[in-house]
Amino acid sequence: MRASFLGLWGGLKAEHRALIAQIARYGVVGVGVTLFQIVIYNALSGPVHVAPLVANTIATAAAMLVGYTIHSRFTFQGHGRRGSVARTGGRFVAANLIGYALNSFWVWLFTAALHWPDWTPSLPMFFVTPGMLFWLNRMWVFD
């Protein structure tokens, strides 16, 4: 099994191996940052009784700070041009504002429109939003 995996891996083009490695790093880092955000959201919207959309805003800001640092130094290390921190940082903020809008939609949909428990937006926050953010980060932010 190991030999067949190594044969398959070695048969891939370098750019495909780089993409697979990047997806794996994003998976590890993304899960951590997303869980960090979800924990903050749930702590604020649950026991602290902060309004869900306000809790989402605070959680997103905290996750953005942690996420930029780790993604720029680890996940997308060696990928694309790194000419300007202002350019990359500005694009990262813009991409994450799109993620914030999507997560805000989930919060509104589940808590305000459907009147479900405050924790329910955590599911699409974990399973949907990160995929879109990976694509934006790879194709635009850290290109």
VOGU-3710 file (C-alpha; in Angstrom, 3 decimals, decimal comma):
1> mrasflglwg> 0,000/0,000/0,000  2,744/2,458/0,953  4,741/1,646/-2,170  1,694/2,197/-4,395  0,992/5,557/-2,688  4,591/6,646/-3,158  4,455/5,556/-6,784  1,267/7,537/-7,316  2,689/10,573/-5,478  5,913/10,445/-7,486
11> glkaehrali> 3,919/10,202/-10,716  2,144/13,498/-10,080  3,391/16,734/-11,588  5,203/19,028/-9,162  2,410/21,610/-9,227  -0,165/18,929/-8,350  1,965/17,704/-5,443  2,308/21,314/-4,268  -1,459/21,835/-4,466  -2,171/18,626/-2,524
21> aqiarygvvg> 0,350/19,604/0,151  -1,187/23,070/0,329  -4,691/21,634/0,712  -3,416/19,380/3,515  -1,783/22,342/5,303  -4,938/24,411/4,813  -6,964/21,548/6,237  -4,880/21,418/9,404  -4,612/25,174/9,882  -8,115/25,866/8,621
31> vgvtlfqivi> -9,673/23,388/11,025  -7,788/24,984/13,905  -8,667/28,568/12,965  -12,282/27,656/12,192  -12,673/25,847/15,511  -11,085/28,854/17,261  -13,687/31,106/15,603  -16,579/28,751/16,367  -15,552/28,421/20,026  -15,464/32,212/20,406
41> ynalsgpvhv> -18,816/32,561/18,619  -20,487/29,890/20,762  -18,984/31,177/24,013  -20,237/34,681/23,301  -23,647/33,792/21,860  -24,316/31,072/24,451  -23,245/31,618/28,063  -22,317/35,309/27,656  -25,590/36,087/25,802  -24,070/38,373/23,161
51> aplvantiat> -26,348/38,769/20,132  -25,381/36,109/17,553  -24,418/38,565/14,795  -22,258/40,563/17,221  -20,655/37,342/18,458  -19,941/36,405/14,830  -18,275/39,788/14,237  -15,986/39,443/17,264  -15,151/35,813/16,452  -14,352/36,680/12,833
61> aaamlvgyti> -12,011/39,508/13,839  -10,112/37,238/16,238  -9,883/34,415/13,689  -8,717/36,824/10,979  -5,736/37,940/13,048  -4,684/34,386/13,855  -5,508/33,086/10,368  -3,464/35,635/8,429  -0,364/34,948/10,467  -0,542/31,177/10,152
71> hsrftfqghg> -1,775/30,983/6,554  0,802/33,435/5,231  3,690/31,745/7,031  2,673/28,093/6,748  -0,293/27,187/4,550  0,644/29,257/1,500  4,380/29,394/2,195  6,286/29,565/-1,089  3,112/30,103/-3,129  2,781/33,130/-5,390
81> rrgsvartgg> 4,265/36,577/-5,078  4,936/38,181/-1,719  5,895/41,651/-2,861  3,836/43,600/-0,369  2,380/42,771/3,027  -0,122/45,599/2,470  -1,302/43,984/-0,787  -1,514/40,480/0,643  -2,934/41,661/3,970  -5,511/43,858/2,253
91> rfvaanligy> -6,616/40,996/0,039  -6,754/38,660/3,040  -9,042/41,099/4,851  -11,231/41,465/1,733  -11,499/37,678/1,300  -12,320/37,240/4,965  -14,968/39,940/4,773  -16,630/37,748/2,148  -16,307/34,826/4,581  -17,701/37,045/7,325
101> alnsfwvwlf> -20,689/37,943/5,125  -21,313/34,274/4,393  -21,071/33,356/8,082  -23,343/36,278/8,953  -25,852/34,887/6,474  -25,676/31,491/8,237  -26,157/33,168/11,619  -29,115/35,202/10,375  -30,697/32,245/8,561  -30,465/29,781/11,427
111> taalhwpdwt> -30,979/32,047/14,441  -33,254/34,845/13,185  -35,162/33,418/10,220  -35,512/29,785/11,343  -35,287/30,433/15,120  -32,943/27,492/15,607  -30,467/27,358/18,512  -27,539/29,785/18,418  -25,016/26,975/17,887  -26,528/25,726/14,588
121> pslpmffvtp> -24,661/28,184/12,303  -21,467/26,432/13,462  -22,144/23,595/11,020  -22,006/25,577/7,744  -19,307/27,801/9,287  -17,198/24,659/9,583  -18,188/22,779/6,430  -19,017/25,417/3,776  -17,240/28,721/4,396  -13,674/27,305/4,675
131> gmlfwlnrmw> -13,855/25,768/1,184  -14,741/29,095/-0,363  -12,001/30,829/1,632  -9,391/28,290/0,514  -10,191/29,059/-3,100  -10,058/32,848/-2,533  -6,797/32,598/-0,566  -5,112/30,369/-3,123  -6,297/32,132/-6,285  -6,277/35,747/-5,172
141> vfd> -4,779/36,539/-1,751  -1,573/34,474/-1,884  -1,358/34,149/-5,694
//
